[in-house]
Structures are given as C-alpha cells and as structure tokens.
C-alpha cells in the first residue's frame, strides 16, 4: 500500500509538490512567529541579565523602570549602600528615543550609567566586541552592534554630540531596541532637562507672574531657574546583594525603611514577561491559531481534490475486494507525506528568514518538535474528509464509468 500511495503521488507530483511548498511557507511563518515570541522573552531576560542587578529600587507604587516611568532622587543610592546585605548600588536612567547619526536615526534605548570603573557597578555593558569602555564623564558612548554604529561615529542625543568609543552585543531593551550607553549626567540632562528655548520661555512666564515676584518671597525665581538647569532624579537604583544574603529579605528592608518599591529578579521578570509581553503573546497566539486553521483547510482541500481525481481508481479497488482500511491508509499516507514536505520546507524557510527580521527571532528545537507534531495532527484530521468521501464510493462506478 505504501507503493500504491507513492505511485499516486508520482502521478500527480506537480500539484502535490507545489501544495507542499505553499503549506511549507505557512508553516515557516508559524515557526517564525513562535520564534518572535521566544525572542521577546529572551530580550526581556537579557535586559535583566545585562543590568547585573539583584534588586531594582524604583518610585513607590510603580512598575518601573521598564514597564512604567519612575523617578527617585539621585543621592538615594548612598543610603541604600549602607544597609545590611547590600554589596553595590548604582543609579541608572533609561530613555527610549531616536538616536541620530548624520541624516539617519535609529530607535534605541539610551542608558545612563553611574560613573565608575566598568565591571564594578551594575548597569554597565558587561563586555565589548570592539573599542573600549567609557572613561570620560561626558560625550562618550558605547553602542550595541544592532544599532549599526561603528567605533568613532558621531551621535546626536538631544542637544549634545557623542563619540562611539566601544561596541557591545545583545544589549537590548525588553522590546528589542538596541542600547546606547552614555554617562549618567548626560543621560539625566537628555531625559529630564528642557531645551534652551523652553527654559527661556519658562523664565519669561515666571518673571511675568506677580505671585512669584511678590515681596516676602525672596529667591523664589532663582530657585525656579536653578531647578531648570539641574536635575536630581534618576529612574532607578540598581542593587547587588552580598553573597549569603537573601535578596527578598534585603528588598523588604529597603521597602520598610526607604518607603520605596523594590523588585527582585523574579518579580521583575514577571513584570516584563507577564505584563509587557502578555498582550503581544496573546496576539501571536491568535495568529498561530489562524495559521493552523488555514493550514488544515489547505491540506483538507488538496487531499480531497486528489481523492476526487481518482474516484474511478478507488471504485476499481473496491470492486477487486480491497478493504476500506487499505484505501483509508493510502489517503492518510498521502496526507502525512504532504505534511512532511510542508514541514521540511517551512523549517528551512524559517531558519534562513529569521536573521533578516528586525526583531530577534529565537528558534528553539522544542518549538520545531511541537510544530511537527501539530502539522502531522492537522494532516491526519484533514484527511478524514477525503476518507469519508472515498468510503462512500460505489464499486459499480468502476463499471459504469
């Protein structure tokens, strides 16, 4: 019977192969979409790993610094560093924006890292593939390779120009945007301070406000002007815990005494995966279901068509005493063969197409195994329609035709 199914496939190989190729493209898209979800999760975990932090201290009652905005005073890290169980603390800012290089721009996450030696403080890029780490307090940058920047490039971030002195790899935000690291003071200015025109307009408005110039309020305008030229805030304080201490206990101590929100690694991962990626995951899941239904429809249609084309042959088989289960087995084998061809084409197309997607696509073996099992199941179910029709064929049609 395997020979019979094979002979029938060879008889209509053109339709069979082209249908398998089209099915394979659908399967390839399905595998890539599953890889996109895996890539989003991997980006979120890479963000946490690359931060080098055990705890994230953020503004009270916020999901910062990645899921929501957060602002804490930039001198907070000193008091946290003196608490039991704390090894290192470092301020950090995050700002997603368009970083300009000449006439082009790249969407990036600009990270402001605290001054200090690379590798001793959390938040710094963990390793470089080219160039060096930042050594000056201003106007130097380390960029991820995905930005397309090179060592020596000049970048414009807000009002200032930066020179790329180093390149790193796989330093990305939870949404896959490549990171650009700059000194903390520069990042605070880029994120929180206004441009020159806005400062000038605010000064004119405050000077024109009688309530700010009334007698008995000396220095109020000076204080307002000073607040526009300096910034005492950061998005979060990254904390590393001393060896032998429980991060949850250290976090609870900071919550109690500093009246701030503190997240451990597990809690921050739940925020990134369970909240930021959850909507995208549901959307991808819906597309996967739709693609599965479309694939099942295509397989059912082609197997049904192939079966209709050989109604007379099936009637002859029945006339010579061939069992129904033998005919059903032939149809199932053809359907599974179509699925195998489609999966092979899909796996190859997904593997070669994944590197060209703008987002990170992570293809894992378990997804391929699950995909193969689902494809075989779809093909098996899709063949039932053709089997039901074939079993109803009257052997007399072999004579009457």
C-alpha positions, 0 to 999 in steps of 0.5 A: 500500500505504501507503493500504491500511495507513492505511485499516486503521488508520482502521478500527480507530483506537480500539484502535490509538490507545489501544495507542499511548498505553499503549506511549507511557507505557512508553516515557516511563518508559524515557526517564525512567529513562535520564534518572535515570541521566544525572542521577546522573552529572551530580550526581556531576560537579557535586559535583566541579565545585562543590568547585573542587578539583584534588586531594582529600587524604583518610585513607590507604587510603580512598575518601573523602570521598564514597564512604567516611568519612575523617578527617585532622587539621585543621592538615594543610592548612598543610603541604600549602600549602607544597609545590611546585605547590600554589596553595590548600588548604582543609579541608572536612567533609561530613555527610549528615543531616536538616536541620530547619526548624520541624516539617519536615526535609529530607535534605541534605548539610551542608558545612563550609567553611574560613573565608575570603573566598568565591571564594578557597578551594575548597569554597565555593558558587561563586555565589548566586541570592539573599542573600549569602555567609557572613561570620560564623564561626558560625550562618550558612548558605547553602542550595541552592534544592532544599532549599526554604529561603528567605533568613532561615529558621531551621535546626536542625543538631544542637544549634545554630540557623542563619540562611539568609543566601544561596541557591545552585543545583545544589549537590548531593551525588553522590546528589542531596541538596541542600547546606547550607553552614555554617562549618567549626567548626560543621560539625566540632562537628555531625559529630564532637562528642557531645551534652551528655548523652553527654559527661556520661555519658562523664565519669561512666564515666571518673571511675568507672574506677580505671585512669584515676584511678590515681596516676602518671597525672596529667591523664589525665581532663582530657585525656579531657574536653578531647578531648570538647569539641574536635575536630581532624579534618576529612574532607578537604583540598581542593587547587588546583594552580598553573597549569603544574603537573601535578596527578598529579605534585603528588598523588604528592608529597603521597602520598610525603611526607604518607603520605596518599591523594590523588585527582585529578579523574579518579580521583575521578570514577571513584570516584563514577561507577564505584563509587557509581553502578555498582550503581544503573546496573546496576539501571536497566539491568535495568529498561530491559531489562524495559521493552523486553521488555514493550514488544515483547510489547505491540506483538507482541500488538496487531499480531497481534490486528489481523492476526487481525481481518482474516484474511478481508481478507488471504485476499481479497488473496491470492486477487486475486494480491497478493504476500506482500511487499505484505501483509508491508509493510502489517503492518510499516507498521502496526507502525512507525506504532504505534511512532511514536505510542508514541514521540511520546507517551512523549517528551512524557510524559517531558519534562513528568514529569521536573521533578516527580521528586525526583531530577534527571532529565537528558534528553539528545537522544542518549538520545531518538535511541537510544530511537527507534531501539530502539522502531522495532527492537522494532516491526519484530521484533514484527511478524514474528509477525503476518507469519508468521501472515498468510503462512500464510493460505489464499486459499480462506478468502476463499471459504469464509468 
